[in-house]
Amino acid sequence: MTWTWTYEGPDGATVSPSGAPKQPDFPTQADAESWVGETWRELLESGVHAVTLREGDRRVYGPMGLDA
């Protein structure tokens, strides 16, 4: 199963900002979490205010705010 992040704007709606870093398909939860830990500032600057981790169609956790 593939791990992915969904992005949310300030109002909680799903967003797909063009300036956000391109997200690869992650083979493990740890890979996905490491990636968001490295890119959260870029995501925030591109308009992403929260992220939700998914394994396939299943929500694992989130939304998790990116604001300090």
Distance bins in CASP14 RR format, pairs under 12 A and 6 or more apart:
PFRMAT RR
TARGET T0000
AUTHOR 0000-0000-0000
RMODE 2
METHOD distances of the structure
MODEL  1
1 25 0 0 0 0 0 1 0 0 0 0 0
1 26 0 0 0 0 0 1 0 0 0 0 0
1 27 0 0 0 0 1 0 0 0 0 0 0
1 28 0 0 0 0 1 0 0 0 0 0 0
1 29 0 0 0 0 0 1 0 0 0 0 0
1 32 0 0 0 0 0 1 0 0 0 0 0
1 54 0 0 0 0 1 0 0 0 0 0 0
1 55 1 0 1 0 0 0 0 0 0 0 0
1 56 1 0 1 0 0 0 0 0 0 0 0
1 57 0 0 0 0 1 0 0 0 0 0 0
1 58 0 0 0 0 1 0 0 0 0 0 0
1 60 0 0 0 0 0 1 0 0 0 0 0
2 23 0 0 0 0 0 1 0 0 0 0 0
2 24 0 0 0 0 1 0 0 0 0 0 0
2 25 1 0 1 0 0 0 0 0 0 0 0
2 26 1 0 0 1 0 0 0 0 0 0 0
2 27 1 0 0 1 0 0 0 0 0 0 0
2 28 0 0 0 0 1 0 0 0 0 0 0
2 29 0 0 0 0 0 1 0 0 0 0 0
2 31 0 0 0 0 0 1 0 0 0 0 0
2 32 0 0 0 0 1 0 0 0 0 0 0
2 53 0 0 0 0 0 1 0 0 0 0 0
2 54 0 0 0 0 1 0 0 0 0 0 0
2 55 1 0 0 1 0 0 0 0 0 0 0
2 56 1 0 1 0 0 0 0 0 0 0 0
2 57 0 0 0 0 0 1 0 0 0 0 0
2 58 0 0 0 0 0 1 0 0 0 0 0
3 23 0 0 0 0 0 1 0 0 0 0 0
3 24 0 0 0 0 1 0 0 0 0 0 0
3 25 1 0 0 1 0 0 0 0 0 0 0
3 26 1 0 1 0 0 0 0 0 0 0 0
3 27 1 0 0 1 0 0 0 0 0 0 0
3 28 1 0 0 1 0 0 0 0 0 0 0
3 29 1 0 1 0 0 0 0 0 0 0 0
3 30 0 0 0 0 1 0 0 0 0 0 0
3 31 1 0 0 1 0 0 0 0 0 0 0
3 32 1 0 1 0 0 0 0 0 0 0 0
3 33 0 0 0 0 1 0 0 0 0 0 0
3 34 0 0 0 0 0 1 0 0 0 0 0
3 35 0 0 0 0 1 0 0 0 0 0 0
3 36 0 0 0 0 0 1 0 0 0 0 0
3 51 0 0 0 0 0 1 0 0 0 0 0
3 52 0 0 0 0 0 1 0 0 0 0 0
3 53 1 0 0 1 0 0 0 0 0 0 0
3 54 1 0 0 1 0 0 0 0 0 0 0
3 55 1 0 1 0 0 0 0 0 0 0 0
3 56 1 0 0 1 0 0 0 0 0 0 0
3 57 0 0 0 0 0 1 0 0 0 0 0
3 58 0 0 0 0 0 1 0 0 0 0 0
3 59 0 0 0 0 0 1 0 0 0 0 0
3 60 1 0 0 1 0 0 0 0 0 0 0
3 61 0 0 0 0 0 1 0 0 0 0 0
4 22 0 0 0 0 0 1 0 0 0 0 0
4 23 1 0 0 1 0 0 0 0 0 0 0
4 24 0 0 0 0 1 0 0 0 0 0 0
4 25 1 0 0 1 0 0 0 0 0 0 0
4 26 1 0 0 1 0 0 0 0 0 0 0
4 27 0 0 0 0 0 1 0 0 0 0 0
4 29 0 0 0 0 0 1 0 0 0 0 0
4 31 0 0 0 0 0 1 0 0 0 0 0
4 32 1 0 0 1 0 0 0 0 0 0 0
4 35 0 0 0 0 0 1 0 0 0 0 0
4 36 0 0 0 0 0 1 0 0 0 0 0
4 51 0 0 0 0 1 0 0 0 0 0 0
4 52 0 0 0 0 1 0 0 0 0 0 0
4 53 1 0 0 1 0 0 0 0 0 0 0
4 54 1 0 1 0 0 0 0 0 0 0 0
4 55 0 0 0 0 1 0 0 0 0 0 0
4 56 1 0 0 1 0 0 0 0 0 0 0
4 57 0 0 0 0 0 1 0 0 0 0 0
4 58 0 0 0 0 0 1 0 0 0 0 0
4 59 0 0 0 0 0 1 0 0 0 0 0
4 60 0 0 0 0 0 1 0 0 0 0 0
5 14 0 0 0 0 0 1 0 0 0 0 0
5 15 0 0 0 0 0 1 0 0 0 0 0
5 16 0 0 0 0 0 1 0 0 0 0 0
5 20 0 0 0 0 1 0 0 0 0 0 0
5 21 0 0 0 0 0 1 0 0 0 0 0
5 22 0 0 0 0 0 1 0 0 0 0 0
5 23 1 0 0 1 0 0 0 0 0 0 0
5 24 0 0 0 0 0 1 0 0 0 0 0
5 25 0 0 0 0 0 1 0 0 0 0 0
5 26 0 0 0 0 1 0 0 0 0 0 0
5 29 0 0 0 0 0 1 0 0 0 0 0
5 31 0 0 0 0 0 1 0 0 0 0 0
5 32 1 0 0 1 0 0 0 0 0 0 0
5 33 0 0 0 0 1 0 0 0 0 0 0
5 34 0 0 0 0 0 1 0 0 0 0 0
5 35 0 0 0 0 1 0 0 0 0 0 0
5 36 1 0 1 0 0 0 0 0 0 0 0
5 37 0 0 0 0 0 1 0 0 0 0 0
5 39 0 0 0 0 1 0 0 0 0 0 0
5 40 0 0 0 0 0 1 0 0 0 0 0
5 43 0 0 0 0 1 0 0 0 0 0 0
5 48 0 0 0 0 1 0 0 0 0 0 0
5 50 0 0 0 0 1 0 0 0 0 0 0
5 51 1 0 1 0 0 0 0 0 0 0 0
5 52 1 0 0 1 0 0 0 0 0 0 0
5 53 1 0 0 1 0 0 0 0 0 0 0
5 54 1 0 0 1 0 0 0 0 0 0 0
5 55 0 0 0 0 0 1 0 0 0 0 0
5 56 0 0 0 0 0 1 0 0 0 0 0
5 59 0 0 0 0 0 1 0 0 0 0 0
5 60 0 0 0 0 0 1 0 0 0 0 0
5 61 0 0 0 0 0 1 0 0 0 0 0
5 62 0 0 0 0 1 0 0 0 0 0 0
5 63 0 0 0 0 0 1 0 0 0 0 0
5 64 0 0 0 0 1 0 0 0 0 0 0
5 65 0 0 0 0 0 1 0 0 0 0 0
5 66 0 0 0 0 0 1 0 0 0 0 0
6 12 0 0 0 0 0 1 0 0 0 0 0
6 13 0 0 0 0 0 1 0 0 0 0 0
6 14 1 0 1 0 0 0 0 0 0 0 0
6 15 0 0 0 0 1 0 0 0 0 0 0
6 16 0 0 0 0 1 0 0 0 0 0 0
6 20 0 0 0 0 0 1 0 0 0 0 0
6 23 0 0 0 0 1 0 0 0 0 0 0
6 32 0 0 0 0 0 1 0 0 0 0 0
6 36 0 0 0 0 0 1 0 0 0 0 0
6 43 0 0 0 0 0 1 0 0 0 0 0
6 48 0 0 0 0 1 0 0 0 0 0 0
6 50 0 0 0 0 1 0 0 0 0 0 0
6 51 1 0 0 1 0 0 0 0 0 0 0
6 52 1 0 1 0 0 0 0 0 0 0 0
6 53 0 0 0 0 1 0 0 0 0 0 0
6 54 1 0 0 1 0 0 0 0 0 0 0
6 55 0 0 0 0 0 1 0 0 0 0 0
6 56 0 0 0 0 0 1 0 0 0 0 0
6 57 0 0 0 0 0 1 0 0 0 0 0
6 58 0 0 0 0 0 1 0 0 0 0 0
6 59 0 0 0 0 1 0 0 0 0 0 0
6 60 0 0 0 0 0 1 0 0 0 0 0
6 61 0 0 0 0 0 1 0 0 0 0 0
6 62 0 0 0 0 1 0 0 0 0 0 0
6 63 0 0 0 0 1 0 0 0 0 0 0
6 64 0 0 0 0 0 1 0 0 0 0 0
7 13 0 0 0 0 1 0 0 0 0 0 0
7 14 1 0 0 1 0 0 0 0 0 0 0
7 15 1 0 1 0 0 0 0 0 0 0 0
7 16 1 0 0 1 0 0 0 0 0 0 0
7 17 1 0 0 1 0 0 0 0 0 0 0
7 18 0 0 0 0 0 1 0 0 0 0 0
7 19 0 0 0 0 0 1 0 0 0 0 0
7 20 1 0 0 1 0 0 0 0 0 0 0
7 21 0 0 0 0 0 1 0 0 0 0 0
7 23 0 0 0 0 1 0 0 0 0 0 0
7 36 0 0 0 0 0 1 0 0 0 0 0
7 39 0 0 0 0 0 1 0 0 0 0 0
7 40 0 0 0 0 0 1 0 0 0 0 0
7 42 0 0 0 0 0 1 0 0 0 0 0
7 43 1 0 0 1 0 0 0 0 0 0 0
7 44 0 0 0 0 0 1 0 0 0 0 0
7 46 0 0 0 0 1 0 0 0 0 0 0
7 47 0 0 0 0 1 0 0 0 0 0 0
7 48 1 0 1 0 0 0 0 0 0 0 0
7 49 0 0 0 0 1 0 0 0 0 0 0
7 50 1 0 0 1 0 0 0 0 0 0 0
7 51 1 0 1 0 0 0 0 0 0 0 0
7 52 0 0 0 0 1 0 0 0 0 0 0
7 53 0 0 0 0 0 1 0 0 0 0 0
7 54 0 0 0 0 0 1 0 0 0 0 0
7 62 0 0 0 0 0 1 0 0 0 0 0
7 63 0 0 0 0 1 0 0 0 0 0 0
7 64 0 0 0 0 0 1 0 0 0 0 0
7 65 0 0 0 0 0 1 0 0 0 0 0
7 66 0 0 0 0 1 0 0 0 0 0 0
8 14 1 0 0 1 0 0 0 0 0 0 0
8 15 1 0 0 1 0 0 0 0 0 0 0
8 16 0 0 0 0 0 1 0 0 0 0 0
8 17 0 0 0 0 0 1 0 0 0 0 0
8 20 0 0 0 0 0 1 0 0 0 0 0
8 43 0 0 0 0 0 1 0 0 0 0 0
8 44 0 0 0 0 0 1 0 0 0 0 0
8 47 0 0 0 0 1 0 0 0 0 0 0
8 48 1 0 0 1 0 0 0 0 0 0 0
8 49 1 0 0 1 0 0 0 0 0 0 0
8 50 1 0 1 0 0 0 0 0 0 0 0
8 51 1 0 0 1 0 0 0 0 0 0 0
8 52 1 0 0 1 0 0 0 0 0 0 0
8 62 0 0 0 0 1 0 0 0 0 0 0
8 63 1 0 1 0 0 0 0 0 0 0 0
8 64 0 0 0 0 1 0 0 0 0 0 0
8 65 0 0 0 0 1 0 0 0 0 0 0
8 66 0 0 0 0 1 0 0 0 0 0 0
8 67 0 0 0 0 0 1 0 0 0 0 0
9 15 1 0 1 0 0 0 0 0 0 0 0
9 16 0 0 0 0 0 1 0 0 0 0 0
9 17 0 0 0 0 1 0 0 0 0 0 0
9 20 0 0 0 0 0 1 0 0 0 0 0
9 43 0 0 0 0 0 1 0 0 0 0 0
9 44 0 0 0 0 0 1 0 0 0 0 0
9 46 0 0 0 0 0 1 0 0 0 0 0
9 47 1 0 0 1 0 0 0 0 0 0 0
9 48 1 0 0 1 0 0 0 0 0 0 0
9 49 1 0 1 0 0 0 0 0 0 0 0
9 50 1 0 0 1 0 0 0 0 0 0 0
9 51 0 0 0 0 0 1 0 0 0 0 0
9 52 0 0 0 0 0 1 0 0 0 0 0
9 63 0 0 0 0 1 0 0 0 0 0 0
9 65 0 0 0 0 1 0 0 0 0 0 0
9 66 0 0 0 0 1 0 0 0 0 0 0
9 67 0 0 0 0 0 1 0 0 0 0 0
10 17 0 0 0 0 0 1 0 0 0 0 0
10 44 0 0 0 0 0 1 0 0 0 0 0
10 47 1 0 0 1 0 0 0 0 0 0 0
10 48 0 0 0 0 1 0 0 0 0 0 0
10 49 1 0 1 0 0 0 0 0 0 0 0
10 50 0 0 0 0 1 0 0 0 0 0 0
10 63 0 0 0 0 0 1 0 0 0 0 0
10 65 0 0 0 0 0 1 0 0 0 0 0
10 66 0 0 0 0 0 1 0 0 0 0 0
10 67 0 0 0 0 1 0 0 0 0 0 0
11 47 0 0 0 0 0 1 0 0 0 0 0
11 49 0 0 0 0 1 0 0 0 0 0 0
11 50 0 0 0 0 0 1 0 0 0 0 0
11 63 0 0 0 0 0 1 0 0 0 0 0
12 47 0 0 0 0 0 1 0 0 0 0 0
12 48 0 0 0 0 0 1 0 0 0 0 0
12 49 1 0 0 1 0 0 0 0 0 0 0
12 50 1 0 0 1 0 0 0 0 0 0 0
12 51 0 0 0 0 0 1 0 0 0 0 0
12 52 0 0 0 0 0 1 0 0 0 0 0
12 62 0 0 0 0 0 1 0 0 0 0 0
12 63 1 0 0 1 0 0 0 0 0 0 0
12 65 0 0 0 0 0 1 0 0 0 0 0
13 47 0 0 0 0 0 1 0 0 0 0 0
13 48 0 0 0 0 0 1 0 0 0 0 0
13 49 0 0 0 0 0 1 0 0 0 0 0
13 50 0 0 0 0 0 1 0 0 0 0 0
13 63 0 0 0 0 0 1 0 0 0 0 0
14 48 0 0 0 0 0 1 0 0 0 0 0
14 49 0 0 0 0 0 1 0 0 0 0 0
14 50 0 0 0 0 0 1 0 0 0 0 0
14 51 0 0 0 0 0 1 0 0 0 0 0
14 52 0 0 0 0 1 0 0 0 0 0 0
14 54 0 0 0 0 0 1 0 0 0 0 0
14 63 0 0 0 0 0 1 0 0 0 0 0
15 43 0 0 0 0 0 1 0 0 0 0 0
15 44 0 0 0 0 0 1 0 0 0 0 0
15 46 0 0 0 0 1 0 0 0 0 0 0
15 47 1 0 0 1 0 0 0 0 0 0 0
15 48 1 0 0 1 0 0 0 0 0 0 0
15 49 0 0 0 0 1 0 0 0 0 0 0
15 50 0 0 0 0 1 0 0 0 0 0 0
15 51 0 0 0 0 0 1 0 0 0 0 0
15 52 0 0 0 0 0 1 0 0 0 0 0
15 63 0 0 0 0 0 1 0 0 0 0 0
16 22 0 0 0 0 0 1 0 0 0 0 0
16 23 0 0 0 0 0 1 0 0 0 0 0
16 43 0 0 0 0 0 1 0 0 0 0 0
16 46 0 0 0 0 1 0 0 0 0 0 0
16 47 0 0 0 0 0 1 0 0 0 0 0
16 48 0 0 0 0 1 0 0 0 0 0 0
17 23 0 0 0 0 0 1 0 0 0 0 0
17 42 0 0 0 0 0 1 0 0 0 0 0
17 43 0 0 0 0 1 0 0 0 0 0 0
17 44 0 0 0 0 0 1 0 0 0 0 0
17 45 0 0 0 0 1 0 0 0 0 0 0
17 46 1 0 1 0 0 0 0 0 0 0 0
17 47 1 0 1 0 0 0 0 0 0 0 0
17 48 1 0 0 1 0 0 0 0 0 0 0
17 49 0 0 0 0 0 1 0 0 0 0 0
18 46 1 0 0 1 0 0 0 0 0 0 0
18 47 0 0 0 0 0 1 0 0 0 0 0
18 48 0 0 0 0 0 1 0 0 0 0 0
19 39 0 0 0 0 0 1 0 0 0 0 0
19 42 0 0 0 0 1 0 0 0 0 0 0
19 43 0 0 0 0 1 0 0 0 0 0 0
19 44 0 0 0 0 0 1 0 0 0 0 0
19 45 0 0 0 0 1 0 0 0 0 0 0
19 46 1 0 1 0 0 0 0 0 0 0 0
19 47 0 0 0 0 1 0 0 0 0 0 0
19 48 0 0 0 0 1 0 0 0 0 0 0
20 36 0 0 0 0 0 1 0 0 0 0 0
20 39 0 0 0 0 1 0 0 0 0 0 0
20 40 0 0 0 0 0 1 0 0 0 0 0
20 41 0 0 0 0 0 1 0 0 0 0 0
20 42 1 0 0 1 0 0 0 0 0 0 0
20 43 1 0 1 0 0 0 0 0 0 0 0
20 44 0 0 0 0 1 0 0 0 0 0 0
20 45 0 0 0 0 1 0 0 0 0 0 0
20 46 1 0 1 0 0 0 0 0 0 0 0
20 47 1 0 0 1 0 0 0 0 0 0 0
20 48 1 0 1 0 0 0 0 0 0 0 0
20 49 0 0 0 0 0 1 0 0 0 0 0
20 51 0 0 0 0 0 1 0 0 0 0 0
20 66 0 0 0 0 0 1 0 0 0 0 0
21 35 0 0 0 0 1 0 0 0 0 0 0
21 36 0 0 0 0 1 0 0 0 0 0 0
21 37 0 0 0 0 0 1 0 0 0 0 0
21 38 0 0 0 0 1 0 0 0 0 0 0
21 39 1 0 1 0 0 0 0 0 0 0 0
21 40 0 0 0 0 1 0 0 0 0 0 0
21 41 0 0 0 0 0 1 0 0 0 0 0
21 42 1 0 1 0 0 0 0 0 0 0 0
21 43 1 0 0 1 0 0 0 0 0 0 0
21 44 0 0 0 0 0 1 0 0 0 0 0
21 45 0 0 0 0 0 1 0 0 0 0 0
21 46 1 0 0 1 0 0 0 0 0 0 0
21 47 0 0 0 0 0 1 0 0 0 0 0
21 48 0 0 0 0 1 0 0 0 0 0 0
21 51 0 0 0 0 0 1 0 0 0 0 0
22 35 0 0 0 0 0 1 0 0 0 0 0
22 39 0 0 0 0 1 0 0 0 0 0 0
22 42 0 0 0 0 0 1 0 0 0 0 0
22 43 0 0 0 0 0 1 0 0 0 0 0
22 46 0 0 0 0 0 1 0 0 0 0 0
23 31 0 0 0 0 0 1 0 0 0 0 0
23 32 0 0 0 0 1 0 0 0 0 0 0
23 35 1 0 0 1 0 0 0 0 0 0 0
23 36 0 0 0 0 1 0 0 0 0 0 0
23 38 0 0 0 0 0 1 0 0 0 0 0
23 39 0 0 0 0 1 0 0 0 0 0 0
23 42 0 0 0 0 0 1 0 0 0 0 0
23 43 0 0 0 0 1 0 0 0 0 0 0
23 46 0 0 0 0 0 1 0 0 0 0 0
23 48 0 0 0 0 0 1 0 0 0 0 0
23 51 0 0 0 0 1 0 0 0 0 0 0
23 53 0 0 0 0 0 1 0 0 0 0 0
23 54 0 0 0 0 0 1 0 0 0 0 0
24 31 0 0 0 0 1 0 0 0 0 0 0
24 32 0 0 0 0 1 0 0 0 0 0 0
24 34 0 0 0 0 0 1 0 0 0 0 0
24 35 1 0 0 1 0 0 0 0 0 0 0
24 36 0 0 0 0 0 1 0 0 0 0 0
24 39 0 0 0 0 0 1 0 0 0 0 0
25 31 0 0 0 0 1 0 0 0 0 0 0
25 32 0 0 0 0 1 0 0 0 0 0 0
25 35 0 0 0 0 0 1 0 0 0 0 0
25 54 0 0 0 0 0 1 0 0 0 0 0
25 55 0 0 0 0 0 1 0 0 0 0 0
25 56 0 0 0 0 1 0 0 0 0 0 0
26 32 1 1 0 0 0 0 0 0 0 0 0
26 33 0 0 0 0 1 0 0 0 0 0 0
26 34 0 0 0 0 1 0 0 0 0 0 0
26 35 1 0 0 1 0 0 0 0 0 0 0
26 36 0 0 0 0 1 0 0 0 0 0 0
26 53 0 0 0 0 1 0 0 0 0 0 0
26 54 0 0 0 0 0 1 0 0 0 0 0
26 55 0 0 0 0 1 0 0 0 0 0 0
26 56 0 0 0 0 0 1 0 0 0 0 0
26 60 0 0 0 0 0 1 0 0 0 0 0
27 34 0 0 0 0 0 1 0 0 0 0 0
27 35 0 0 0 0 0 1 0 0 0 0 0
27 55 0 0 0 0 0 1 0 0 0 0 0
28 34 0 0 0 0 1 0 0 0 0 0 0
28 35 0 0 0 0 0 1 0 0 0 0 0
28 53 0 0 0 0 0 1 0 0 0 0 0
28 55 0 0 0 0 1 0 0 0 0 0 0
28 60 0 0 0 0 0 1 0 0 0 0 0
29 35 0 0 0 0 0 1 0 0 0 0 0
29 36 0 0 0 0 0 1 0 0 0 0 0
29 53 1 0 0 1 0 0 0 0 0 0 0
29 54 0 0 0 0 0 1 0 0 0 0 0
29 55 1 0 0 1 0 0 0 0 0 0 0
29 56 0 0 0 0 0 1 0 0 0 0 0
29 58 0 0 0 0 0 1 0 0 0 0 0
29 60 1 0 0 1 0 0 0 0 0 0 0
29 61 0 0 0 0 1 0 0 0 0 0 0
30 36 0 0 0 0 0 1 0 0 0 0 0
30 37 0 0 0 0 0 1 0 0 0 0 0
30 53 0 0 0 0 0 1 0 0 0 0 0
31 37 0 0 0 0 0 1 0 0 0 0 0
31 38 0 0 0 0 0 1 0 0 0 0 0
31 53 0 0 0 0 0 1 0 0 0 0 0
31 55 0 0 0 0 0 1 0 0 0 0 0
32 38 0 0 0 0 0 1 0 0 0 0 0
32 39 0 0 0 0 0 1 0 0 0 0 0
32 51 0 0 0 0 1 0 0 0 0 0 0
32 52 0 0 0 0 0 1 0 0 0 0 0
32 53 1 0 0 1 0 0 0 0 0 0 0
32 54 0 0 0 0 1 0 0 0 0 0 0
32 55 0 0 0 0 1 0 0 0 0 0 0
32 56 0 0 0 0 0 1 0 0 0 0 0
32 60 0 0 0 0 1 0 0 0 0 0 0
32 61 0 0 0 0 0 1 0 0 0 0 0
32 64 0 0 0 0 0 1 0 0 0 0 0
33 39 0 0 0 0 0 1 0 0 0 0 0
33 40 0 0 0 0 0 1 0 0 0 0 0
33 51 0 0 0 0 0 1 0 0 0 0 0
33 53 1 0 0 1 0 0 0 0 0 0 0
33 60 0 0 0 0 1 0 0 0 0 0 0
33 61 0 0 0 0 0 1 0 0 0 0 0
33 62 0 0 0 0 0 1 0 0 0 0 0
33 64 0 0 0 0 0 1 0 0 0 0 0
34 40 0 0 0 0 0 1 0 0 0 0 0
35 42 0 0 0 0 0 1 0 0 0 0 0
35 43 0 0 0 0 0 1 0 0 0 0 0
35 51 0 0 0 0 0 1 0 0 0 0 0
35 53 0 0 0 0 0 1 0 0 0 0 0
36 42 0 0 0 0 0 1 0 0 0 0 0
36 43 1 0 0 1 0 0 0 0 0 0 0
36 44 0 0 0 0 0 1 0 0 0 0 0
36 48 0 0 0 0 1 0 0 0 0 0 0
36 50 0 0 0 0 0 1 0 0 0 0 0
36 51 1 0 1 0 0 0 0 0 0 0 0
36 52 0 0 0 0 0 1 0 0 0 0 0
36 53 1 0 0 1 0 0 0 0 0 0 0
36 61 0 0 0 0 0 1 0 0 0 0 0
36 62 0 0 0 0 0 1 0 0 0 0 0
36 64 0 0 0 0 1 0 0 0 0 0 0
36 65 0 0 0 0 0 1 0 0 0 0 0
36 66 0 0 0 0 1 0 0 0 0 0 0
37 43 0 0 0 0 1 0 0 0 0 0 0
37 44 0 0 0 0 0 1 0 0 0 0 0
37 51 0 0 0 0 1 0 0 0 0 0 0
37 53 0 0 0 0 0 1 0 0 0 0 0
37 64 0 0 0 0 0 1 0 0 0 0 0
37 66 0 0 0 0 1 0 0 0 0 0 0
39 45 0 0 0 0 0 1 0 0 0 0 0
39 46 0 0 0 0 1 0 0 0 0 0 0
39 48 0 0 0 0 1 0 0 0 0 0 0
39 51 0 0 0 0 1 0 0 0 0 0 0
39 66 0 0 0 0 1 0 0 0 0 0 0
40 46 0 0 0 0 0 1 0 0 0 0 0
40 47 0 0 0 0 0 1 0 0 0 0 0
40 48 0 0 0 0 1 0 0 0 0 0 0
40 49 0 0 0 0 0 1 0 0 0 0 0
40 50 0 0 0 0 0 1 0 0 0 0 0
40 51 1 0 0 1 0 0 0 0 0 0 0
40 64 0 0 0 0 1 0 0 0 0 0 0
40 65 0 0 0 0 1 0 0 0 0 0 0
40 66 1 0 1 0 0 0 0 0 0 0 0
40 67 0 0 0 0 1 0 0 0 0 0 0
40 68 0 0 0 0 1 0 0 0 0 0 0
41 47 0 0 0 0 0 1 0 0 0 0 0
41 48 0 0 0 0 0 1 0 0 0 0 0
41 66 0 0 0 0 1 0 0 0 0 0 0
41 67 0 0 0 0 0 1 0 0 0 0 0
41 68 0 0 0 0 1 0 0 0 0 0 0
42 48 0 0 0 0 1 0 0 0 0 0 0
42 66 0 0 0 0 0 1 0 0 0 0 0
43 49 0 0 0 0 1 0 0 0 0 0 0
43 50 0 0 0 0 1 0 0 0 0 0 0
43 51 1 0 0 1 0 0 0 0 0 0 0
43 64 0 0 0 0 0 1 0 0 0 0 0
43 65 0 0 0 0 0 1 0 0 0 0 0
43 66 1 0 1 0 0 0 0 0 0 0 0
43 67 0 0 0 0 0 1 0 0 0 0 0
44 50 0 0 0 0 1 0 0 0 0 0 0
44 51 0 0 0 0 1 0 0 0 0 0 0
44 64 0 0 0 0 0 1 0 0 0 0 0
44 65 0 0 0 0 1 0 0 0 0 0 0
44 66 1 0 1 0 0 0 0 0 0 0 0
44 67 1 0 0 1 0 0 0 0 0 0 0
44 68 0 0 0 0 1 0 0 0 0 0 0
45 66 0 0 0 0 1 0 0 0 0 0 0
45 67 0 0 0 0 0 1 0 0 0 0 0
46 66 0 0 0 0 0 1 0 0 0 0 0
47 65 0 0 0 0 0 1 0 0 0 0 0
47 66 0 0 0 0 1 0 0 0 0 0 0
47 67 0 0 0 0 0 1 0 0 0 0 0
48 63 0 0 0 0 0 1 0 0 0 0 0
48 64 0 0 0 0 0 1 0 0 0 0 0
48 65 0 0 0 0 1 0 0 0 0 0 0
48 66 1 0 0 1 0 0 0 0 0 0 0
48 67 0 0 0 0 0 1 0 0 0 0 0
49 63 0 0 0 0 1 0 0 0 0 0 0
49 64 0 0 0 0 0 1 0 0 0 0 0
49 65 1 0 0 1 0 0 0 0 0 0 0
49 66 1 0 0 1 0 0 0 0 0 0 0
49 67 1 0 0 1 0 0 0 0 0 0 0
49 68 0 0 0 0 0 1 0 0 0 0 0
50 61 0 0 0 0 0 1 0 0 0 0 0
50 62 1 0 0 1 0 0 0 0 0 0 0
50 63 1 1 0 0 0 0 0 0 0 0 0
50 64 1 0 0 1 0 0 0 0 0 0 0
50 65 1 0 1 0 0 0 0 0 0 0 0
50 66 1 0 0 1 0 0 0 0 0 0 0
50 67 0 0 0 0 1 0 0 0 0 0 0
51 59 0 0 0 0 0 1 0 0 0 0 0
51 60 0 0 0 0 0 1 0 0 0 0 0
51 61 0 0 0 0 1 0 0 0 0 0 0
51 62 1 0 0 1 0 0 0 0 0 0 0
51 63 1 0 0 1 0 0 0 0 0 0 0
51 64 1 0 1 0 0 0 0 0 0 0 0
51 65 1 0 0 1 0 0 0 0 0 0 0
51 66 1 0 0 1 0 0 0 0 0 0 0
51 67 0 0 0 0 0 1 0 0 0 0 0
52 58 0 0 0 0 0 1 0 0 0 0 0
52 59 1 0 1 0 0 0 0 0 0 0 0
52 60 0 0 0 0 1 0 0 0 0 0 0
52 61 1 0 0 1 0 0 0 0 0 0 0
52 62 1 0 1 0 0 0 0 0 0 0 0
52 63 1 0 1 0 0 0 0 0 0 0 0
52 64 1 0 0 1 0 0 0 0 0 0 0
52 65 0 0 0 0 1 0 0 0 0 0 0
52 66 0 0 0 0 0 1 0 0 0 0 0
53 59 1 0 0 1 0 0 0 0 0 0 0
53 60 1 0 1 0 0 0 0 0 0 0 0
53 61 1 0 1 0 0 0 0 0 0 0 0
53 62 1 0 0 1 0 0 0 0 0 0 0
53 63 0 0 0 0 1 0 0 0 0 0 0
53 64 1 0 0 1 0 0 0 0 0 0 0
54 60 1 0 0 1 0 0 0 0 0 0 0
54 61 0 0 0 0 1 0 0 0 0 0 0
54 62 0 0 0 0 1 0 0 0 0 0 0
54 63 0 0 0 0 0 1 0 0 0 0 0
55 61 0 0 0 0 0 1 0 0 0 0 0
END
